[in-house]
Amino acid sequence: MRKKIVAGNWKMNLDYETGLGVFSEIVNMLRDEKQGGQQVVICAPFIHLHSLAKLSAEVLAVGAQNCHAADSGAFTGEISAGMLKSIACEYVILGHSERRQYFQESDSLIFEKTKAALKHNLKPIFCIGETLEERNSGNFFQLLEKQLKDGLFGLDVNEFKQVVIAYEPVWAIGTGLTASPQQAQEVHAFIRQTIATQYGTEVAENSTILYGGSCNAQNAPELFAQSDIDGGLIGGASLKSRDFVNIVKALNH
């Protein structure tokens, strides 16, 4: 059975005290309002992670937004998967479009990071997606397939089962644009079929695939109603406790 997940990505937002406040609000609201078995994750900046893990009260999980491929070494400014695990992180976002765009992360590098995360029992939230230019070219399915093959399909089947995939149409991140539920479903179904080709139908049917393009409390119910969408990777709306909890609740409908 596929795990249903709503993961918040705070990106580079919220100072320490503000972050603790928002997180505490989310925990309290979920404790009072959440129904169903959906997993909730907050992926916060590094400064928050240790404190948030202590505050999570088993109501939700904490994740990081990146990690290095190496276990340790002379990599100033970086953080390893083992370090994240040592402060009770459970998830880590890898391959986000902003990492690919601004830091030129390649599929091969993201694969190495994914292997490092799995080695330390972190669950990767592995992101793929296309720009507006790539979508308009008509070749975006081939691009998504390549991102999956080069970034993930070197894993053995047991490793792959630990990965959560997030489809994030880059053209719909922070732009106010959102893929229609039908557009999102089409891509999610394609991703699942591509997984089936590599790992078999059973693995594909049990893989969690999230939608990550400007999902909010208003459009979440219709997006989450699609048969191949198993939740969301939420950006801006995860910074507002009420909006984020409403999205979580939409996944149970």
PESULCOR-V993929 format. One record per pair of residues at least 4 apart in sequence whose C-alpha atoms are under 8 Angstrom apart, sorted by the first residue. I is the first residue (numbers start at 1). J is the second residue. If there is no record, write none. Layout:
BEGIN
i=I j=J
i=I j=J
END
This chain:
BEGIN
i=1 j=205
i=1 j=206
i=2 j=205
i=2 j=206
i=2 j=207
i=2 j=208
i=2 j=230
i=3 j=38
i=3 j=39
i=3 j=206
i=3 j=207
i=3 j=208
i=3 j=230
i=4 j=37
i=4 j=38
i=4 j=39
i=4 j=208
i=4 j=230
i=4 j=231
i=4 j=251
i=5 j=38
i=5 j=39
i=5 j=40
i=5 j=41
i=5 j=208
i=5 j=210
i=5 j=230
i=5 j=231
i=5 j=232
i=6 j=38
i=6 j=39
i=6 j=40
i=6 j=41
i=6 j=210
i=6 j=231
i=6 j=232
i=6 j=233
i=6 j=234
i=6 j=247
i=6 j=248
i=6 j=251
i=7 j=40
i=7 j=41
i=7 j=42
i=7 j=43
i=7 j=232
i=7 j=233
i=7 j=234
i=8 j=41
i=8 j=42
i=8 j=43
i=8 j=233
i=8 j=234
i=8 j=235
i=8 j=237
i=8 j=238
i=8 j=239
i=8 j=244
i=9 j=42
i=9 j=43
i=9 j=44
i=9 j=65
i=9 j=233
i=9 j=234
i=9 j=235
i=9 j=236
i=9 j=238
i=10 j=14
i=10 j=42
i=10 j=43
i=10 j=44
i=10 j=45
i=10 j=235
i=10 j=236
i=10 j=238
i=10 j=239
i=11 j=43
i=11 j=44
i=11 j=45
i=11 j=65
i=11 j=235
i=12 j=45
i=13 j=45
i=14 j=18
i=14 j=19
i=15 j=19
i=16 j=20
i=16 j=47
i=16 j=48
i=17 j=21
i=18 j=22
i=19 j=23
i=19 j=48
i=20 j=24
i=20 j=48
i=20 j=51
i=20 j=52
i=21 j=25
i=22 j=26
i=22 j=239
i=22 j=240
i=22 j=241
i=23 j=27
i=23 j=52
i=23 j=241
i=24 j=28
i=24 j=55
i=25 j=29
i=25 j=241
i=26 j=30
i=26 j=241
i=26 j=242
i=26 j=244
i=26 j=245
i=27 j=31
i=27 j=56
i=27 j=57
i=27 j=59
i=27 j=60
i=28 j=32
i=29 j=33
i=29 j=34
i=29 j=242
i=29 j=245
i=30 j=34
i=30 j=59
i=30 j=245
i=31 j=59
i=33 j=249
i=34 j=245
i=34 j=248
i=34 j=249
i=35 j=249
i=35 j=252
i=36 j=252
i=38 j=248
i=38 j=251
i=38 j=252
i=39 j=60
i=39 j=61
i=40 j=59
i=40 j=60
i=40 j=61
i=40 j=248
i=41 j=60
i=41 j=61
i=41 j=62
i=41 j=63
i=41 j=91
i=42 j=60
i=42 j=61
i=42 j=62
i=42 j=63
i=43 j=62
i=43 j=63
i=43 j=64
i=43 j=65
i=43 j=91
i=43 j=92
i=43 j=93
i=44 j=48
i=44 j=49
i=44 j=62
i=44 j=63
i=44 j=64
i=44 j=65
i=45 j=49
i=45 j=64
i=45 j=65
i=46 j=64
i=48 j=52
i=49 j=53
i=49 j=62
i=49 j=63
i=49 j=64
i=49 j=87
i=49 j=89
i=50 j=54
i=50 j=87
i=50 j=88
i=51 j=55
i=52 j=56
i=52 j=62
i=53 j=61
i=53 j=62
i=53 j=87
i=53 j=88
i=53 j=89
i=56 j=60
i=56 j=61
i=56 j=62
i=61 j=89
i=61 j=90
i=61 j=91
i=62 j=88
i=62 j=89
i=62 j=90
i=62 j=91
i=63 j=89
i=63 j=90
i=63 j=91
i=63 j=92
i=63 j=93
i=64 j=84
i=64 j=89
i=64 j=91
i=64 j=92
i=64 j=93
i=65 j=92
i=65 j=93
i=65 j=94
i=66 j=92
i=66 j=93
i=66 j=94
i=67 j=78
i=67 j=79
i=67 j=80
i=67 j=81
i=67 j=92
i=67 j=94
i=67 j=113
i=67 j=117
i=68 j=78
i=68 j=79
i=68 j=80
i=68 j=81
i=68 j=113
i=68 j=116
i=69 j=80
i=69 j=81
i=69 j=109
i=69 j=112
i=69 j=113
i=69 j=114
i=69 j=115
i=69 j=116
i=69 j=117
i=70 j=80
i=70 j=113
i=70 j=116
i=71 j=80
i=71 j=81
i=71 j=82
i=71 j=116
i=72 j=80
i=79 j=83
i=79 j=84
i=80 j=84
i=81 j=85
i=81 j=116
i=81 j=117
i=81 j=120
i=81 j=122
i=82 j=86
i=82 j=117
i=82 j=120
i=83 j=87
i=84 j=88
i=84 j=89
i=85 j=89
i=85 j=90
i=85 j=120
i=85 j=121
i=85 j=122
i=89 j=122
i=90 j=121
i=90 j=122
i=90 j=123
i=91 j=122
i=91 j=123
i=91 j=124
i=91 j=125
i=92 j=117
i=92 j=122
i=92 j=123
i=92 j=124
i=92 j=125
i=93 j=124
i=93 j=125
i=93 j=126
i=93 j=127
i=94 j=110
i=94 j=113
i=94 j=114
i=94 j=124
i=94 j=125
i=94 j=126
i=94 j=127
i=95 j=99
i=95 j=100
i=95 j=105
i=95 j=107
i=95 j=110
i=95 j=126
i=95 j=127
i=95 j=128
i=96 j=100
i=96 j=126
i=96 j=127
i=96 j=128
i=97 j=101
i=97 j=127
i=97 j=128
i=97 j=129
i=97 j=168
i=97 j=170
i=98 j=102
i=98 j=103
i=99 j=103
i=99 j=104
i=99 j=105
i=100 j=104
i=100 j=105
i=100 j=106
i=101 j=105
i=105 j=109
i=105 j=110
i=106 j=110
i=107 j=111
i=107 j=147
i=107 j=150
i=107 j=151
i=108 j=112
i=108 j=150
i=108 j=151
i=109 j=113
i=109 j=151
i=110 j=114
i=110 j=151
i=111 j=115
i=111 j=150
i=111 j=151
i=111 j=152
i=111 j=154
i=112 j=116
i=113 j=117
i=114 j=118
i=114 j=124
i=114 j=126
i=114 j=152
i=115 j=119
i=115 j=155
i=116 j=120
i=117 j=121
i=117 j=122
i=117 j=123
i=117 j=124
i=118 j=122
i=118 j=123
i=118 j=124
i=118 j=159
i=118 j=162
i=123 j=162
i=123 j=163
i=123 j=164
i=124 j=162
i=124 j=163
i=124 j=164
i=125 j=163
i=125 j=164
i=125 j=165
i=125 j=166
i=126 j=163
i=126 j=164
i=126 j=165
i=126 j=166
i=127 j=165
i=127 j=166
i=127 j=167
i=127 j=168
i=128 j=144
i=128 j=147
i=128 j=148
i=128 j=165
i=128 j=166
i=128 j=167
i=128 j=168
i=128 j=169
i=129 j=144
i=129 j=167
i=129 j=168
i=129 j=169
i=129 j=170
i=130 j=134
i=130 j=135
i=130 j=140
i=130 j=143
i=130 j=144
i=130 j=168
i=130 j=169
i=130 j=170
i=130 j=171
i=131 j=135
i=131 j=169
i=131 j=170
i=131 j=171
i=132 j=136
i=132 j=170
i=132 j=171
i=133 j=137
i=134 j=138
i=134 j=139
i=134 j=140
i=135 j=139
i=135 j=140
i=139 j=143
i=140 j=144
i=141 j=145
i=141 j=187
i=141 j=190
i=142 j=146
i=143 j=147
i=144 j=148
i=144 j=191
i=145 j=149
i=145 j=191
i=145 j=194
i=146 j=150
i=146 j=151
i=147 j=151
i=147 j=152
i=148 j=152
i=148 j=153
i=149 j=153
i=149 j=154
i=150 j=154
i=152 j=160
i=153 j=160
i=153 j=198
i=155 j=159
i=155 j=160
i=156 j=160
i=157 j=161
i=157 j=199
i=158 j=162
i=159 j=163
i=161 j=203
i=161 j=207
i=163 j=207
i=163 j=208
i=164 j=207
i=164 j=208
i=164 j=209
i=164 j=210
i=165 j=207
i=165 j=208
i=165 j=209
i=165 j=210
i=166 j=209
i=166 j=210
i=166 j=211
i=166 j=212
i=166 j=232
i=166 j=233
i=167 j=187
i=167 j=188
i=167 j=209
i=167 j=210
i=167 j=211
i=167 j=212
i=167 j=213
i=168 j=172
i=168 j=173
i=168 j=211
i=168 j=212
i=168 j=213
i=169 j=173
i=169 j=179
i=169 j=212
i=169 j=213
i=170 j=213
i=171 j=175
i=171 j=177
i=172 j=176
i=172 j=177
i=172 j=178
i=172 j=179
i=172 j=213
i=172 j=214
i=173 j=177
i=173 j=178
i=173 j=212
i=173 j=213
i=173 j=214
i=174 j=213
i=174 j=214
i=174 j=236
i=175 j=214
i=176 j=214
i=177 j=213
i=177 j=214
i=178 j=213
i=178 j=214
i=178 j=215
i=179 j=183
i=179 j=184
i=179 j=213
i=180 j=184
i=180 j=223
i=181 j=185
i=181 j=222
i=181 j=223
i=181 j=226
i=182 j=186
i=182 j=226
i=183 j=187
i=184 j=188
i=184 j=211
i=184 j=223
i=184 j=229
i=185 j=189
i=185 j=226
i=185 j=227
i=185 j=228
i=185 j=229
i=186 j=190
i=187 j=191
i=188 j=192
i=188 j=209
i=188 j=228
i=188 j=229
i=189 j=193
i=189 j=228
i=190 j=194
i=191 j=195
i=192 j=196
i=192 j=204
i=192 j=205
i=192 j=207
i=192 j=228
i=193 j=197
i=193 j=201
i=193 j=204
i=194 j=198
i=195 j=199
i=195 j=200
i=195 j=201
i=195 j=203
i=195 j=204
i=196 j=200
i=196 j=201
i=196 j=202
i=196 j=203
i=196 j=204
i=196 j=205
i=197 j=201
i=199 j=203
i=199 j=204
i=200 j=204
i=201 j=205
i=202 j=206
i=203 j=207
i=208 j=229
i=208 j=230
i=209 j=228
i=209 j=229
i=209 j=230
i=209 j=231
i=210 j=229
i=210 j=230
i=210 j=231
i=210 j=232
i=210 j=233
i=211 j=215
i=211 j=229
i=211 j=230
i=211 j=231
i=211 j=232
i=211 j=233
i=212 j=232
i=212 j=233
i=212 j=234
i=212 j=235
i=213 j=233
i=213 j=234
i=214 j=234
i=214 j=235
i=214 j=236
i=215 j=219
i=215 j=220
i=215 j=232
i=215 j=233
i=215 j=234
i=215 j=235
i=215 j=237
i=216 j=220
i=216 j=234
i=216 j=237
i=216 j=243
i=216 j=244
i=216 j=247
i=217 j=221
i=217 j=237
i=217 j=243
i=217 j=244
i=217 j=246
i=217 j=247
i=217 j=250
i=219 j=223
i=220 j=224
i=220 j=247
i=220 j=250
i=220 j=251
i=221 j=225
i=221 j=247
i=221 j=250
i=221 j=251
i=221 j=253
i=222 j=226
i=223 j=229
i=224 j=229
i=224 j=230
i=224 j=231
i=224 j=250
i=224 j=251
i=225 j=229
i=231 j=251
i=234 j=238
i=234 j=244
i=235 j=239
i=236 j=240
i=237 j=243
i=237 j=244
i=238 j=243
i=238 j=244
i=239 j=244
i=240 j=244
i=241 j=245
i=242 j=246
i=243 j=247
i=244 j=248
i=245 j=249
i=246 j=250
i=247 j=251
i=248 j=252
i=249 j=253
END
